[in-house]
Amino acid sequence: MAGQAELVVDAQALLGEGPHWDHTAARLYWVNIEGKQLRSYDPKTKNEKIYTFDKKISAVVPAAAAAGYLHCRTGYTVSAKMSRSSGLLR
């Protein structure tokens, strides 16, 4: 039986990209490029967190040891510590 798509967050993003499911944190991460946002959704609590940056970002991928990498749309990659203590990963 095929799954059914469901709108869980009405973000109204102009350019939402790079969805990434973090199995460890049980959260969906994605970016709103035009809004310069990293967004994180917890389906268990139905809670969304929004982090806004000075530059457009085009992707986010949590990495080993609770770190993560943000890719800026300007063409260079910024390594950003995204630890649970910083609040960027839960």
SVG drawing of the C-alpha trace seen along z (x, -y; Angstrom):
<svg xmlns="http://www.w3.org/2000/svg" viewBox="-2 -38 36 40">
<polyline fill="none" stroke="black" stroke-width="0.4" points="0.0,0.0 1.4,-3.4 2.0,-6.1 0.0,-9.3 1.7,-12.7 0.7,-15.0 1.5,-18.7 2.9,-19.0 4.5,-22.5 3.2,-25.3 6.6,-27.0 5.6,-28.9 9.3,-28.8 10.1,-30.2 12.9,-27.7 13.0,-24.7 15.8,-22.2 18.0,-19.5 15.8,-17.5 17.8,-15.2 16.4,-12.7 18.7,-12.4 18.1,-8.9 19.9,-9.6 18.1,-12.8 14.8,-11.6 14.5,-15.0 14.0,-16.2 16.4,-19.0 16.0,-21.1 16.9,-24.6 14.8,-27.6 17.4,-29.0 15.8,-32.4 14.9,-32.8 18.5,-32.0 17.1,-29.4 17.9,-26.0 14.7,-24.3 14.3,-21.3 11.1,-19.3 10.5,-16.7 7.5,-14.5 7.1,-13.0 6.5,-16.4 5.4,-18.2 7.8,-20.9 9.7,-23.0 12.9,-25.0 14.0,-27.7 17.6,-29.1 18.3,-32.2 21.7,-33.0 23.3,-36.0 23.9,-34.1 21.9,-31.8 22.5,-28.2 21.7,-25.4 22.2,-22.2 22.7,-20.9 24.0,-17.4 24.5,-16.3 27.9,-14.5 29.7,-12.3 30.1,-13.3 27.1,-15.6 28.8,-18.1 27.2,-19.3 28.0,-21.1 26.2,-24.0 26.8,-24.7 26.5,-28.4 25.0,-29.2 27.8,-31.6 29.9,-28.6 31.9,-27.8 31.3,-25.4 31.2,-26.5 31.8,-23.9 29.5,-24.8 29.6,-23.0 26.0,-21.9 26.1,-20.2 23.2,-19.4 24.5,-22.0 24.5,-24.7 20.8,-24.1 21.2,-23.4 20.8,-19.7 18.5,-18.0"/>
</svg>
